Amino acid sequence: MQELLWFLPAWPLEFGQAVAFGALLLAGLLGGEFAHRVLALPRITGYVLAGIACGPMALGLVQGPLLNEARVFVDLALGLIMFELGSRLDFAWLARNRWLSVAAVGESLGAFFAIYGALLYAGFAPLLAGCAAAVGTATSPAVVMLVAQELRASGQITERMLLFTAVNCAVAFVALTLLLPLVHLEYKADWRSALLHPLYVLFGAALLGFAACQLMLWLANWLGKREDRQFVLQVGAIVLVVGLARTADVTVGVALLAFGVFARNQDFDHALLPLRFGYAGQLLFVVLFVLTGASLDFGFLAQAAGVAAAFIVARFLGKAAAILAFGRLSGLRAGGAGLLSLSLLPMSGLAVVMVWDTAAMFPAFGTELAAVVLSAVAILELIGPLATQFALRRAGEASPGER
């Protein structure tokens, strides 16, 4: 009988990575819809919970090899998000309202110094506290953008939330890059390498974003304002920048953020049409949050629950203090400071990627950094989307059907 049925697969069946990846996507989709329809939660929360359930900490359906191989999808998803986020950073708006610029930068610096002070008080080394504070400065662009999109939110709080997220992500990347020379020297690197490597990472990424923008603007003028062609053009350019950034060993997030900023502020002829992600973008977002959930290690949280709580509280208070101080001067409506501060609470995939990239260069230091940052991410991955959803609904900026 065995010879007769030789064409059947061996038993027990051995499932490949494609099966696991497909199952993970379906689990994320179902988890997101269940969270939204039954529990009235953001779909993002369902994606993350599905990832946690399928990850090594629970069912173990997703292990390290799949997470490593799927990193390209994480980069592409973050690339799309960082590009759109950068395109919202309007220098003309900031020039017209100088106090808005002060509030945005103050919110970022407030978070940095509050986290840094809290970790120093907890007994952490200054360099580790500084790098953790740099990562913690950034709000998750994916969470705030997708929650706003899901609620179809618009208004003053929504627009400032997106603008402040773009600014604090830029500040986080710059701060972490400026601290890299100290990490180099900590691990006995040559001082020239310690100086040149961060400069290359930061300015190389910005130059890549600028060059890609000039190419895309030239092609957009040539192709004309056809939405189908421009969609392919912009997505293709984003994928190209992600690949080139990885090839050149520069920061993907900085390259795409710079790409979006230049595209917004260098498009003098208005050749570009607004990018609509569509179904392809939605697929990548499900992948991003499910994989982020699967990669969370709650072992860090068990060891550092107190540190994570201090990190989260200090981060929120630092952001809120600056927004309260400068909000009224920048034209923020009465009562909006608290809601704006709450909407900026999320930390998610971007923080995880920043920790991964640091760990790839300095494994020992990256492990220490992960223990501090990822414990806070594990909490904010779940409560951050709820905070943003609550803030936008409370501000009255969600569409009537989503309030």
C-alpha positions as CSV (number, residue, x, y, z in Angstrom):
1,M,0.0,0.0,0.0
2,Q,2.8,2.4,0.8
3,E,4.4,1.8,-2.6
4,L,1.0,2.4,-4.2
5,L,0.5,5.7,-2.4
6,W,4.1,6.9,-2.8
7,F,2.9,10.3,-4.0
8,L,1.2,11.3,-0.6
9,P,3.3,13.5,1.7
10,A,5.0,11.9,4.7
11,W,3.2,11.7,8.0
12,P,3.2,13.7,10.3
13,L,3.0,16.6,7.9
14,E,5.8,19.2,8.1
15,F,4.4,22.7,7.4
16,G,6.6,25.3,5.9
17,Q,7.1,29.0,6.7
18,A,4.5,30.0,4.1
19,V,1.8,28.1,6.0
20,A,2.7,29.7,9.3
21,F,2.9,33.1,7.7
22,G,-0.5,32.7,6.0
23,A,-2.1,31.4,9.3
24,L,-0.6,34.4,11.1
25,L,-2.2,36.8,8.7
26,L,-5.6,35.2,9.0
27,A,-5.3,35.1,12.7
28,G,-4.4,38.8,12.7
29,L,-7.4,39.7,10.4
30,L,-9.9,37.7,12.6
31,G,-8.4,39.1,15.8
32,G,-8.7,42.7,14.5
33,E,-12.3,42.3,13.3
34,F,-13.3,40.6,16.6
35,A,-11.7,43.4,18.6
36,H,-13.5,46.1,16.5
37,R,-16.9,44.5,16.1
38,V,-17.4,42.8,19.4
39,L,-15.3,44.7,21.9
40,A,-15.4,48.2,20.2
41,L,-11.6,48.3,20.4
42,P,-9.2,49.5,17.7
43,R,-8.4,46.8,15.1
44,I,-4.7,47.3,15.9
45,T,-5.3,45.8,19.4
46,G,-6.7,42.7,17.9
47,Y,-3.8,42.4,15.5
48,V,-1.3,42.6,18.4
49,L,-3.2,40.2,20.5
50,A,-3.4,37.7,17.7
51,G,0.4,38.0,17.2
52,I,1.0,37.5,20.9
53,A,-1.3,34.4,20.9
54,C,0.6,32.9,17.9
55,G,4.1,33.9,19.1
56,P,6.7,32.1,21.2
57,M,5.2,33.3,24.5
58,A,1.9,31.5,23.9
59,L,1.1,28.9,21.2
60,G,4.5,29.0,19.6
61,L,3.1,28.9,16.0
62,V,5.6,31.6,15.1
63,Q,9.3,31.2,16.0
64,G,12.5,33.2,15.5
65,P,13.2,32.1,11.9
66,L,9.9,33.3,10.5
67,L,10.2,36.6,12.4
68,N,13.7,37.1,10.9
69,E,12.5,36.2,7.4
70,A,9.5,38.5,7.6
71,R,11.6,41.5,8.6
72,V,11.4,42.8,5.0
73,F,7.6,43.1,5.4
74,V,8.1,45.1,8.6
75,D,10.5,47.4,6.8
76,L,8.1,47.9,3.9
77,A,5.1,48.6,6.3
78,L,7.2,51.1,8.3
79,G,8.5,52.6,5.0
80,L,5.0,53.4,3.8
81,I,4.0,54.8,7.2
82,M,7.1,56.9,7.6
83,F,6.8,58.3,4.1
84,E,3.2,59.4,4.7
85,L,4.1,60.8,8.1
86,G,7.0,62.8,6.6
87,S,4.7,64.2,4.0
88,R,2.6,65.7,6.8
89,L,5.5,67.7,8.1
90,D,4.7,71.0,6.5
91,F,7.5,73.6,7.0
92,A,5.2,76.4,5.8
93,W,2.7,75.6,8.5
94,L,5.5,75.6,11.1
95,A,7.0,78.8,9.8
96,R,3.6,80.6,10.1
97,N,3.1,79.4,13.7
98,R,6.5,79.5,15.4
99,W,4.9,78.5,18.8
100,L,3.7,75.3,17.1
101,S,7.3,74.5,16.2
102,V,8.3,75.2,19.8
103,A,5.5,73.0,21.2
104,A,6.4,70.1,18.9
105,V,10.1,70.2,19.7
106,G,9.4,70.8,23.4
107,E,7.1,67.8,23.5
108,S,9.9,65.6,22.1
109,L,12.6,67.0,24.5
110,G,10.2,66.9,27.4
111,A,9.7,63.2,26.9
112,F,13.4,62.6,26.4
113,F,14.6,64.3,29.6
114,A,11.7,62.9,31.7
115,I,12.5,59.3,30.7
116,Y,16.3,60.0,31.1
117,G,15.8,61.4,34.6
118,A,13.5,58.6,35.7
119,L,15.9,55.9,34.5
120,L,18.9,57.7,36.2
121,Y,16.9,57.8,39.4
122,A,16.2,54.1,39.1
123,G,20.0,53.4,38.9
124,F,20.6,52.9,35.2
125,A,23.9,53.9,33.6
126,P,23.7,57.3,31.9
127,L,24.4,55.9,28.4
128,L,21.7,53.2,28.6
129,A,19.2,55.7,30.1
130,G,20.0,58.1,27.2
131,C,19.5,55.6,24.5
132,A,16.3,54.3,26.1
133,A,15.0,57.9,26.4
134,A,15.8,58.5,22.7
135,V,13.8,55.4,21.7
136,G,11.0,56.4,24.0
137,T,10.7,59.9,22.6
138,A,9.0,58.5,19.4
139,T,5.3,58.0,19.3
140,S,4.2,55.0,17.2
141,P,3.4,56.5,13.7
142,A,1.6,53.4,12.7
143,V,-0.8,53.4,15.6
144,V,-1.8,57.1,15.5
145,M,-2.2,57.1,11.7
146,L,-4.2,53.9,11.6
147,V,-6.4,54.7,14.5
148,A,-7.1,58.2,13.0
149,Q,-7.9,56.5,9.7
150,E,-10.1,53.9,11.3
151,L,-12.1,56.6,13.1
152,R,-12.0,58.9,10.0
153,A,-10.9,61.6,12.4
154,S,-10.1,65.1,11.4
155,G,-9.6,68.3,13.3
156,Q,-7.1,70.3,15.3
157,I,-6.1,67.4,17.7
158,T,-5.8,64.9,14.9
159,E,-3.6,67.2,12.8
160,R,-1.3,68.2,15.7
161,M,-1.1,64.6,16.8
162,L,0.2,63.6,13.4
163,L,2.6,66.6,13.2
164,F,4.0,66.0,16.7
165,T,4.5,62.3,15.8
166,A,6.5,63.3,12.8
167,V,8.7,65.7,14.8
168,N,9.2,63.4,17.8
169,C,10.2,60.5,15.5
170,A,12.7,62.7,13.8
171,V,14.1,63.8,17.2
172,A,14.2,60.2,18.4
173,F,16.3,59.1,15.4
174,V,18.7,62.0,15.7
175,A,19.1,61.6,19.4
176,L,19.8,57.9,19.1
177,T,22.3,58.5,16.3
178,L,24.1,61.2,18.3
179,L,24.5,58.8,21.2
180,L,26.0,56.1,19.0
181,P,29.5,57.5,19.2
182,L,29.4,57.0,23.0
183,V,28.2,53.4,22.5
184,H,31.1,52.9,20.1
185,L,33.6,54.2,22.6
186,E,32.0,52.1,25.4
187,Y,32.9,49.0,23.3
188,K,36.4,50.2,22.6
189,A,35.9,51.3,19.0
190,D,38.3,53.7,17.4
191,W,37.3,57.3,17.9
192,R,37.2,57.9,14.1
193,S,34.8,55.1,13.6
194,A,32.8,56.3,16.6
195,L,32.4,59.7,14.9
196,L,32.1,58.8,11.3
197,H,29.7,55.9,11.6
198,P,26.8,57.9,13.1
199,L,27.3,60.7,10.7
200,Y,27.2,58.3,7.8
201,V,24.0,56.6,9.2
202,L,22.2,59.9,9.7
203,F,23.3,62.0,6.7
204,G,23.5,59.0,4.4
205,A,19.8,58.2,5.1
206,A,18.8,61.9,4.6
207,L,20.8,62.1,1.3
208,L,19.1,58.9,0.1
209,G,15.7,60.4,0.9
210,F,16.5,63.6,-0.9
211,A,17.9,61.8,-4.0
212,A,14.8,59.5,-4.2
213,C,12.5,62.6,-3.9
214,Q,14.2,64.3,-6.8
215,L,13.9,61.2,-9.0
216,M,10.2,60.7,-8.0
217,L,9.3,64.3,-8.6
218,W,10.9,64.2,-12.1
219,L,9.1,61.0,-12.9
220,A,5.8,62.4,-11.6
221,N,6.0,65.4,-13.8
222,W,6.7,63.1,-16.8
223,L,3.9,60.6,-16.0
224,G,1.3,63.3,-15.2
225,K,-1.5,63.2,-12.7
226,R,-2.8,59.7,-13.3
227,E,-3.7,58.2,-9.9
228,D,-2.9,54.6,-11.0
229,R,0.5,55.4,-12.4
230,Q,1.4,57.6,-9.4
231,F,0.4,54.9,-7.0
232,V,2.9,52.5,-8.6
233,L,5.5,55.3,-8.8
234,Q,5.3,56.2,-5.1
235,V,5.1,52.6,-3.8
236,G,7.9,51.6,-6.1
237,A,10.0,54.5,-4.9
238,I,9.3,53.6,-1.3
239,V,10.3,49.9,-1.8
240,L,13.4,51.1,-3.7
241,V,14.5,53.4,-0.8
242,V,13.9,50.6,1.7
243,G,16.1,48.2,-0.3
244,L,18.8,50.8,-0.8
245,A,18.8,51.8,2.8
246,R,19.3,48.2,3.8
247,T,22.0,47.7,1.2
248,A,23.8,50.9,2.4
249,D,23.4,50.1,6.1
250,V,21.7,53.4,6.8
251,T,18.5,53.8,8.9
252,V,15.4,52.9,7.0
253,G,13.1,55.0,9.1
254,V,15.3,58.2,8.7
255,A,15.5,57.6,4.9
256,L,11.8,57.2,4.5
257,L,10.9,60.1,6.9
258,A,13.3,62.4,4.9
259,F,11.8,61.1,1.7
260,G,8.4,62.1,2.8
261,V,9.5,65.5,4.2
262,F,11.3,66.4,1.0
263,A,8.4,65.2,-1.2
264,R,6.0,67.5,0.8
265,N,8.2,70.5,0.8
266,Q,10.1,70.2,-2.5
267,D,7.0,69.6,-4.7
268,F,6.7,73.2,-5.9
269,D,4.8,72.2,-9.0
270,H,2.3,70.0,-7.1
271,A,3.2,67.1,-9.4
272,L,2.4,64.4,-6.7
273,L,-1.0,63.1,-5.9
274,P,-1.8,62.1,-2.3
275,L,-0.8,58.5,-1.7
276,R,-3.7,56.1,-0.9
277,F,-2.4,52.8,0.5
278,G,-5.5,50.7,-0.4
279,Y,-5.6,47.0,0.1
280,A,-1.9,46.5,-0.3
281,G,-1.1,48.9,2.5
282,Q,-3.7,47.3,4.8
283,L,-2.1,44.0,4.3
284,L,1.3,45.3,5.3
285,F,-0.2,47.0,8.4
286,V,-1.7,43.7,9.5
287,V,1.7,42.1,9.0
288,L,3.4,44.8,11.0
289,F,1.3,44.6,14.1
290,V,0.9,40.9,14.1
291,L,4.6,40.4,13.8
292,T,5.3,43.0,16.4
293,G,2.9,41.3,18.8
294,A,4.6,37.9,18.1
295,S,8.0,39.4,18.8
296,L,7.2,40.8,22.2
297,D,8.9,39.1,25.0
298,F,6.9,39.4,28.2
299,G,9.8,37.9,30.1
300,F,11.3,41.4,30.1
301,L,8.1,42.7,31.6
302,A,8.2,40.2,34.4
303,Q,11.7,41.3,35.4
304,A,11.2,45.1,34.9
305,A,7.5,45.9,35.6
306,G,8.5,48.8,38.0
307,V,10.9,50.2,35.5
308,A,8.3,49.9,32.7
309,A,5.8,51.8,34.8
310,A,8.2,54.6,35.6
311,F,9.2,54.8,31.9
312,I,5.6,55.1,30.8
313,V,4.6,57.7,33.5
314,A,7.7,59.8,32.9
315,R,7.2,59.7,29.2
316,F,3.6,60.9,29.4
317,L,4.3,63.6,31.9
318,G,7.2,64.9,29.9
319,K,5.1,65.2,26.8
320,A,2.1,66.6,28.7
321,A,4.1,69.3,30.5
322,A,5.5,70.7,27.2
323,I,2.1,70.6,25.5
324,L,0.5,72.4,28.5
325,A,3.3,75.0,28.5
326,F,3.2,75.9,24.8
327,G,-0.2,74.6,23.7
328,R,-2.2,77.8,24.3
329,L,0.5,80.0,22.7
330,S,0.4,77.8,19.6
331,G,-3.3,78.2,19.2
332,L,-4.4,74.9,20.8
333,R,-8.0,75.1,21.9
334,A,-8.9,75.0,25.6
335,G,-8.9,71.5,27.0
336,G,-7.0,70.1,24.1
337,A,-3.6,69.7,25.8
338,G,-4.6,66.7,27.8
339,L,-6.3,64.9,24.9
340,L,-3.3,65.6,22.6
341,S,-0.9,64.3,25.2
342,L,-3.0,61.1,25.6
343,S,-3.2,60.6,21.8
344,L,0.7,60.6,21.7
345,L,1.0,57.7,24.2
346,P,1.5,54.8,21.8
347,M,4.8,53.0,21.3
348,S,5.0,50.1,19.0
349,G,6.8,48.7,15.9
350,L,9.1,51.7,15.4
351,A,10.5,51.4,18.9
352,V,11.0,47.6,18.4
353,V,12.9,48.2,15.1
354,M,15.1,50.9,16.7
355,V,16.0,48.4,19.4
356,W,16.6,45.6,16.9
357,D,18.9,47.9,14.8
358,T,20.9,48.9,17.9
359,A,21.2,45.3,19.0
360,A,22.5,44.3,15.5
361,M,25.4,46.7,15.9
362,F,26.0,46.1,19.7
363,P,24.5,42.8,20.8
364,A,25.4,43.1,24.5
365,F,24.2,46.7,24.8
366,G,21.1,45.9,22.7
367,T,20.1,43.2,25.2
368,E,20.3,45.8,28.0
369,L,18.4,48.3,26.0
370,A,15.7,45.8,25.0
371,A,15.2,44.9,28.7
372,V,14.3,48.5,29.5
373,V,12.4,49.6,26.4
374,L,10.5,46.5,25.3
375,S,9.0,46.0,28.7
376,A,7.3,49.4,28.2
377,V,6.4,48.6,24.6
378,A,4.7,45.4,25.7
379,I,2.3,47.5,27.8
380,L,1.9,50.4,25.4
381,E,1.3,48.1,22.5
382,L,-2.0,47.2,24.2
383,I,-3.1,50.4,25.9
384,G,-1.6,52.9,23.4
385,P,-4.2,52.4,20.7
386,L,-7.0,52.7,23.3
387,A,-5.6,56.0,24.5
388,T,-5.5,57.4,21.0
389,Q,-9.0,56.2,20.2
390,F,-10.3,57.7,23.4
391,A,-8.6,61.0,22.9
392,L,-9.9,61.5,19.3
393,R,-13.4,60.4,20.2
394,R,-13.4,62.7,23.3
395,A,-12.2,65.6,21.2
396,G,-15.2,65.1,18.9
397,E,-13.0,64.5,15.9
398,A,-14.1,61.0,15.0
399,S,-16.6,60.8,12.2
400,P,-20.2,60.5,13.5
401,G,-20.5,56.8,12.7
402,E,-17.3,56.0,14.7
403,R,-18.0,58.0,17.9
